[in-house]
Amino acid sequence: MEGDEVTGRELFNDFLKGDPLRRPAFVPMIRGLLSRVEGQPMETLTSDATLWANSLMKASKLLGLDGVVVGLDVTLMAEACGCPVSWEQDRPVLMPLEGDLNEEPEQSGRLQYALEAASRLFETSRSEVACIAALTGPVTLARQLFGAEEGPERTREVKPLLVRVVEAFCATRPDVFLFLEESRGWTGPTSAQRRIYNTLKNITSYYDVSSGLYLEGVPSPNLNAFSVLDMDVYVLGPAESDPLPSPSTLWELGEEALGVGLGLPLDDVGEARKFIDEGQRRYRERARPGFFLTSVGPVTRDADLEALRTLANEIMGL
């Protein structure tokens, strides 16, 4: 790296502005690992905004990360809309929707604490690290609320609820708003789904926040269909047929985007090095899309901390 003084904020600003990258920022999607870092159950952490914010910053400093992601739990929005949550082995499990949809999800469940944690963390840390907000996307949310059969036909009903929460998150001034879609079998957005995403992107654009899409469970042959959403940033999680999405697939999806988040297998430093080398090669060839480094899916409490530290140190030295 060109001098040890460069901050995650400076590196991510390079990415956001399309400037030449001094090195790619490293922003893994830390989730269950927070429990080990803070020594508290996730049920406790995510029900206390102060604990949540502090654990994210502690993990960032402990591991030498360049950014933080707040809201990285695909059950938060559905719970806030009215789905009860059962905690099993300190992991939230959604139960079927009870009664009518809650029309003020931003004030409900653990989502209210996620919003408060984002506000506190981004305000105090934005000068040093990248700030990313995450929220369940409309397709996954509709499936969670209405079931696999009715969900695709009722996506429109979640739009006003998402609008409220996206506005609330954007008011905390993240750099990127990442919509989380974990919809196995989703082959591509319909015209109705595209319209909802256009509305949500208009909101993020109004707040000068880049819009991002995280796709999990979508096999490689279907991924190009999602380029019609015209997102600023694309990140790929695992799929059954592609547990480690290839850089070539990601670059193809994000060809016209601002950039991509290249997921690394954090428990295999050798394999991660190959991914990083491939990402740097592709970037050198065209200087677009820009890219940052992240994890392949959320980082759970079972993560290999030593491997993660080793990888973070190597990335710092690029």
Salt bridges, closest charged atoms under 4 A:
ASP14 OD2 - ARG22 NE 2.90
GLU38 OE1 - LYS58 NZ 3.31
ASP66 OD2 - ARG23 NH1 2.93
ASP73 OD2 - ARG110 NH1 2.95
GLU79 OE1 - ARG110 NE 2.77
ASP90 OD2 - ARG301 NH1 2.97
GLU106 OE2 - ARG164 NH2 2.56
GLU116 OE2 - ARG120 NH2 2.45
GLU150 OE1 - ARG154 NH1 2.80
GLU157 OE2 - ARG154 NE 2.75
ASP175 OD2 - ARG9 NH2 2.74
GLU216 OE2 - ARG184 NH2 3.45
GLU255 OE2 - ARG286 NH1 3.57
GLU271 OE1 - LYS274 NZ 3.77
GLU278 OE2 - ARG281 NH2 2.84
GLU278 OE2 - ARG282 NE 2.85
GLU285 OE2 - ARG281 NH1 2.42
ASP302 OD2 - ARG91 NH2 3.84
GLU306 OE2 - ARG309 NH1 2.59
GLU314 OE2 - ARG273 NH2 2.59
